Amino acid sequence: MAAAFYYQYRNQILFSVMAGLLLAVALMQGLSVSLTILNLCLISAIMSLGVNIQWGYAGLFNVGVMGFAALGGLAGVLISMPPVSEAWQAGGLGILLGLIITTGTIAAALYTWSQVRHLTKQRYWVIAGIIILGYALLRIFFDPGVVAIEAIDPSVTGYLGGLGLPILVAWPVGALFAAGIAFVIGKIALGLRSDYLAIATLGISEIIIFCIKNEEWLTRGVKNVNGLPRPVPYEIDLQRAQWFQEWALDFGMPVDDASAVFVKICYALLFIAVIAVLLWLSETALKSPWGRMMRAIRDNETAAAAMGKDVTWQHLRVFILGSAVIGVAGAMMVTLDGQFTPTSCQPLRFTFLIWVMVIAGGSGNNWGAVLGGFLIWFFWIEAEPIGLWLMDVVTSGLPSTHWLRLHLLESAAHTRLMTMGVILLLVLRFSPRGLIPEARR
């Protein structure tokens, strides 16, 4: 009876447990901490949803998650930061000429390739000559512009800046950036076997992050871009407002604490609106004829191709859609942080974490992906305080200066990866298809 009740109301029970964990954090560590974790869980759930669209719908093994998230962060900088007029005057023309030369070289190479098909070996030499010539011209105009831009007050700017638009505009633009790169990657790599696709996406992700880290004229590189504008009020403005002071007094909270909580609630409402829209679109697509076709391709590509379905084209479409969702999450992350830090994009670390979210939540189920995003990120953040508390309880019978007690307390802060491994093992043991598995249709 209990098992039947659980399976009937599984989603509600699991999300209620997740809400209870966040409430427990609010009671023991403070409401501000709980809201911070909630906002990060919402962004993680969107990333997990994007990966689930690729893997759960079509079986595409994308290991380049952080590259697409970094493109979303790049959109936040290029859209919201004000332009640096001195940098544009010093080297903007060289950058524009470099972009024109690059575009012209690619167009000339593609056109020439299509026009000299009657040649065999010679056309490779012709294309190589066009590329070499274009690269030489690019360096003549591009390099002096880069040097001039990066010399403009490098401790503060040293880059071109952005368009100065509201940062919410960067969220769909981040999706477009990620979708554009996904189209290029998909045209190259989606014909490969799944293991080669994983290697290709990981390599291209590393290239994207490497370029963002080193092209200082574009994003200041490892110097980071700070002070991205917010879509919500600033704490200092709230603290000065009479209506907010009265509101905080009514709730019995200090004005400083109340302003921090209010800002985080505003972020949470924005993120909830985004994830609600994405969930509705994802569920609608999954239950549509297109969703049934994608699952058929995932389960048996040969049979789907025999039925007249263009497998490669459908894989490309779903790869672009999933990458666009990840790009939105990347733009939301830099919006929440208020800064763009390329060094924080660590593919081998955080890509693993996103995949654990999808697997633990339930591959092929959108609600499972969202639950996995919440659960895994919650324990990723809370592993250290939980570990410290557990080690303190276990060693409470030892003297405070005992070597074993000190060693265990110091080591508790490094239990995150072990915690993720334990959670994944437990889920795979007791729920092999995830906490909310894909529904049988």
N, C-alpha and C positions, 0 to 999 in steps of 0.2 A: 504493500500500500504506500509506504513512504517512498519507495523507489519510483512508483508510478507518478506520485505527486511531484517528485523532483524533476522527472523528465518532462512532465506537462508544463511546469513553470520554471524550467531550468534558466532561461534568460533572465527572468525577473529575480530569481534567487541569487544568481551570480553577480548581477549588477548591484543588487542590494548589499551583498557582502562587500563589494568594492566601495560603495558609498559609506558603509560602516567603517572600513579601514580609513578613509579620508576623514570621517567624523572623529575617529579615535585620535588621529594625528592632530586635529583641531583642538581636542580637549587636552591632550598631553603636551603638545609642542607649540600650540598657538594657531589661531585662525589664519594668520598671514602665511605661515608655513604650509598649511593645508591647501590654501588657495594657490600658492606657488606650485605645489605638486600637481594640483588639478590642471592648471594651465599647461604644464609640461606634458601631462598625461594626454590632454586633448591633442596637442601637436603630434605626440608619438602615435596616437591612434590614427591620425590622418596619414602619417607616413606608412603605418602598417596597412591601412586601407589601400594605399597606392600599390604596395608590394603584393597584396592579396589579389588585386585586379590582374596583375601580371601572372602570378603563380597560381592562385586559386582558380582563376577563370581559364587560363590558357596553358599553364605549366611552363612558363618562361622563367628561367633561373637568372634573375638580375642581381649581380653582386656590386653594381655601381650605384647603389642607393645614395651614398653621401655626395657623389658628384652631382646628381640632380638636385639634391637639397642645397648644395653650394651655389648652384645656378639661381635658385630661388633667393638665396641671400644676396647674390650679386644684383639681382633685380631690385632689391630693397635699396641698395646703395645708388644705383644708376637712376632710379626713379625719384627717390625722396630727398637726397642730399642736394644742397644748392650748388650751382655751377661755380667753379673757381675761375673767375674772369682772367686773372693774371696768367693762369696756366693755359687757358685757351689762346690768349694772345701770344704766349711764348712758343707753344708747340702744337696748337690745335690744328693748324693747316697741314703740318707734317703727318699727323695721325689720320686726318681725313684723306690725304693723298695716298697714304699707305693702305687704307681700307679700299679706296677706289682701285688701286693697283691690284690688290689681292682679289677683289671681285672680278676685275677684268681678266686676270690670269686664269682664274677658274673657268670663267665663261669661254675664254679663247681655247683652253685645253679641251673642254667638253665639245665645243663646236668643231674643232679640228679633228678630234677623235671620230666624230660622226661623219666627217666629210672625206676622210682618207681611209675608209674601210677597204678599198681595193688594194691598199698597200699592206704588207704583212709586217716584216721586221722594221721597216723604215718608219712607220708611224710611232713606234715607241721612242725612237730618237727625236722625232719632231716634237712629241709631247714633252720629252725631257728638256729639249731646248727652250720651249715656251716657259716651262716651270723655272728653269735656271734664270732666264732673262727676267721673269717677273719677280723672282726672289731678289735678284741684284738691284732692280729698280726700287723694290720695297725697302731694302736696307738703306739706300741712298736718301730717301725722304723720311722714312719712319724713325730711324735711330736718332738723328739730331732732334726730332720733335720729342721723343721720349726723354732724352737727356735734359732738354730745356724744361719740360713739365716737372720732372722729378726734382729739379733744382729750385723750384718755387716754394720757399718756406717748408722744407721737407719735414720738420718736426710737427707741423700742424696739418698741412695739406699735401703738396707734392703729387697731386693727381688732378684729373679734370673735373671731378665732382659729378653731380647728376643733373636732373631736370628740375628739381625743386617742387615736385608735385606731391600731393598727399600720399602717405605711405600705403594706404589701402589700395591704391592703383597698382602698387608693386606686386600684390598677391596674384591677380590674373596675369600680369606680365611675367612673373616667375614661372607660372604654368606654361606660358608661351615659350620662354627660354628653354625650359626642360623638354617640352614637346618637340621643339625644333632640333635640339641635339639628339633626342631619342629617334627622330626620323632619320637623321644621318647614320646613327649607330645601327638602327634597325635595317636600313638598306644594305649595310655592309655585313652585319653579323647574324641576322635572323635566319639565314640559310645554313648556319653552322649547327652542329650537334649541341645538345644542352650543355655539356661540359665545356666545349669551346666557347659557347655563348657566355658562360660565367666568366671565363678567363678574359674574353674580349671586353665585357662590361666593366670588370674590375680594372683592367688596364686603362680603358678610356676614362674611367672615373678618376684614376690617379693623374692622368694627363690634365684633366679639367682643373683639379685642385692644385696641381703644380703650376699651371698657368696663372691661376688666381693669386697664388702666393707670391709669384715672382714678377708679375706685371704691375709694378707699383703705380704707374701712370693711370691705371684703371681703377684699382681698389686699395691703393697704398700697401698692398701685399701683407706681410706679417706685421706691419705697423698698426694694422687694424683701423677701421673707420668707426669713430665713436659719435654719439650724439644724434643718432637717427631720430627724426621727428616721430611723435606718437600719434596714434589715432584716438587716444583717451586723454583726460586731463592730467596735468602734472600735479604732484603732491603739494608743492609749494603754493601753487595757485589755489588749490582747495583749502589749504590751511589759512589763507588770507581771506577767503570768502566768508561773509557773515552767516549765510544760510547753512554752510557746511559746519561751521563751528557750533551752531545751534543743533544741527542734526547729530553731530558727535556727542554733544552734551545729553541729548535725549536718550542715546544708547549707552551712556555712561562710559564712553571710551575716550582716551586721550586723543587730541586732534591729530598728532603725528601717526599714531597707530591706525586711526580711523581712515586717514587719507591713503595709507598704504593698502588697507583692505579694500577701500572703494575702488582704487585703480585696478587692483587684481580682479575684482568682480566685473569691472567693465571689460577687461581682457577676456575673462571667462565667457561672458555673454557673446562677445564677438566670435570667439573660437567655437562655441556651441552652435551658433548660427551657421558657421561654415561647415562643421561636421554634420549637422542635420541636413543641409542641402546635398552634401556629397553622399551621405548614406541613402537619401531618397533617390538620387540619380543612380547610385550603384545597385540598389535593390530593384529599381525599375528595369535597368539594363539586364540584370541577372535573370529576371523572370520573363523577359521578352524573348521573341524568337532568336534574336541575336545572341542572347545569353545561352540559350539551349544549343545553338550552333557552336559557340566557343567551348562549351563543356564537351560536346561531341568531338571537336578537334583535339581537345586536351586528352580525352580518353583513348582516341584511336585516329591518328592523323591520316593513316592510309585509307581507312574506311570513309572518312570525311572527304578526302580528295577524290575518292571514287564516286562520291555523290555529287561532284562538281563544285566543291567549295575550294576557293583559293586560299590555301592554308597560310602561305607566306604573307599575303596581304592582310589577312585577319590577325595574324600574329603582330604585324607591324602596327595595326590600329590599336590593339589592346596594349602593346608596349608603349605607345605614345600616350594613351590615356592614363596608364598607371604612373608614368614618369611625370606627367603634368600635375597629378595629385601630389606627388612627392615634392615637386617644385613649389606648389602652394604652401606646403608645410615648411619648407626652407625659408620662404619669405616671411611666414608667420613667426618663425623662430627668431630671426633678426629683429622683427618688430617688437617682440616681447623683451629681448635682451637690450635693445637700443644700441646695438653695435654689431659689426660684422667682423668676425675673427676666423679667417681661413684656417688657422692652425687647429681649430677645434674640430674640423672636418676630418676625422680619422676613419677611413673606409673599413679597415680590417676590424676595428673595434665596434663602431656603432652600426655597421651593416650587419654584423653578427647579432647585435641586440635587436634590430628590427626584424630579422628573420626568426629569432626566438619568439617575438611577439606574435607573428603570424602562425607559427607552428603550435605554440601553446594555446592561442585563442581558438584556432580552428581554421585550417586552410580551406578556402572555397566558401566561407561564410563571412559576410561583411560584419555582422554583429560580433562574431568571434574575433575577427581582426581588431575591432575596436576594444573589446574586452581585453585581448592580449596586450594591446598598447597601454591600457591603463594598468593592468596587473604587473607587467614586467617593469615598466618605468617606475611604478610605485616602489617595488622592492629594490630596484637599482638605486634609488635615492635613499630609501630607508634601511638598506642592508647594513650601513655603518652604525647608526644608532641602535638598531636591533641587535647587531653583533656585540656592541659594547655592553648593552644591557644584559645579554645572555652570558657573556664572559664574566661580567660582574657577579651575576647570580651563581654561576658554576663555581667560581673561585672565592665566594664569600667566606668560606671557612678557613681560607689561608690568610696569613698575615699580610698587611697592606704592602709590605716591602718584599714579599716572597718573589723569587725570580720567575717562577711559573706564572704567577698571577700577573706580573708586569709584562711578561712576554705575550700572554694571551690577550691582555687588554690592548697592547700595541698592535698585535696582528689582526684584531677585530676590524680595523679600518680597511683591511685589504681583502675582505671576504665577498666583494661584489660578484666577481666572476664565478666563484664557487657557488654563491647563492643562485645565480642564473642557471648553472649546471644542475643543481639539485632540483630547482623548480621544473626544468625541462625534463629531467629524468622521471620525476613524479608524475608529470602530466602524461608523458609517453607510456608510463607503466599502467596508470589507472584510466586514462582517457586517450588512447592512441591517436584518435582523429581530432584531438583538441577539446578544449572545454565546451565549446559550442560547435560541434562538427557540422559539416555541410549536410544540408537536408537531402534526403533521398527523394528524387522527383520521378 
